[in-house]
Amino acid sequence: MFMAIAVETFKHPEKKSNYRIWYLEMNSFMEVVGIGVMSRENLIENLFEHHQRTGSSNWRVFKKNEVVSAPIEIYDFIAQNINENTHFGNLPTLEEFQATLNALMMRLEIRSIA
């Protein structure tokens, strides 16, 4: 299972829709076993492939100002723009998520290197 935790947008106006999603990879005991980043297209492809094989979503999202996560479903991708479709418009930015980690005193830093 994967948990989308932050969105990283590009500064250039022509690339605004090409954003990357930061995520936690979790095992069956809901323990974090990895952290990664992937493009929006790769996440959608992963979700569709898993849904086709199993009939369910393997992605969840932790939106801003929420206390529980929600599943990312196929129907979330049927909309007009970035803030209407999926949950990515409601994800914290990388900087906002880092501020949360700092508040938790986790001594973990996440940042884009490329």
RAZIGI-V62848 format. One record per backbone hydrogen bond with DSSP energy under -1.0 kcal/mol. NH is the residue of the N-H (numbers start at 0). CO is the residue of the C=O. If there is no record, write none. Layout:
NH,CO + NH,CO
This chain:
1,57 + 2,23 + 3,59 + 4,21 + 5,21 + 6,91 + 7,19 + 14,11 + 15,12 + 17,14 + 18,16 + 19,7 + 20,37 + 21,5 + 22,35 + 23,2 + 24,33 + 25,0 + 26,30 + 29,26 + 32,24 + 33,24 + 35,22 + 37,20 + 39,18 + 42,38 + 43,39 + 44,40 + 45,41 + 46,42 + 47,43 + 48,44 + 49,45 + 50,46 + 51,47 + 52,48 + 53,49 + 54,50 + 59,1 + 60,69 + 61,3 + 63,89 + 65,62 + 69,60 + 71,58 + 75,72 + 76,73 + 77,74 + 83,80 + 84,80 + 85,75 + 89,86 + 96,92 + 97,93 + 98,94 + 99,95 + 100,96 + 101,97 + 102,98 + 103,99 + 104,101 + 105,100
